[in-house]
Amino acid sequence: MSVVGVLCMDLVAILINFIEDGAERRLVLCCVYLPYDFEGLPPSMEMEELVRYCENENLHLIVRCDSNAH
């Protein structure tokens, strides 16, 4: 198993490579904070880029989000 990570101010993501039933699998785990006082509308640019990357690379994505909705 190998793990690669990305970190920015409000987003942390890791790409996990592992073997399951003899096949290589890849999975992205992400934790994102979307503050209520952000000037733009959610999701953040970083979150959009991560989703696009996962779609382009055919990766499963699991997101844990703190959205501070009011």
Secondary structure as the mmCIF struct_conf table of DSSP 4:
data_model
#
loop_
_struct_conf.conf_type_id
_struct_conf.id
_struct_conf.beg_label_comp_id
_struct_conf.beg_label_asym_id
_struct_conf.beg_label_seq_id
_struct_conf.end_label_comp_id
_struct_conf.end_label_asym_id
_struct_conf.end_label_seq_id
STRN STRN1 SER A 2 CYS A 8
TURN_TY1_P TURN_TY1_P1 MET A 9 ASP A 10
STRN STRN2 LEU A 11 GLU A 20
TURN_TY1_P TURN_TY1_P2 ASP A 21 GLY A 22
STRN STRN3 ALA A 23 TYR A 33
TURN_TY1_P TURN_TY1_P3 TYR A 36 ASP A 37
BEND BEND1 GLU A 39 GLY A 40
HELX_LH_PP_P HELX_LH_PP_P1 LEU A 41 LEU A 41
BEND BEND2 PRO A 42 PRO A 43
HELX_LH_PP_P HELX_LH_PP_P2 SER A 44 SER A 44
HELX_RH_AL_P HELX_RH_AL_P1 MET A 45 ASN A 56
TURN_TY1_P TURN_TY1_P4 GLU A 57 ASN A 58
STRN STRN4 HIS A 60 ASP A 66
#
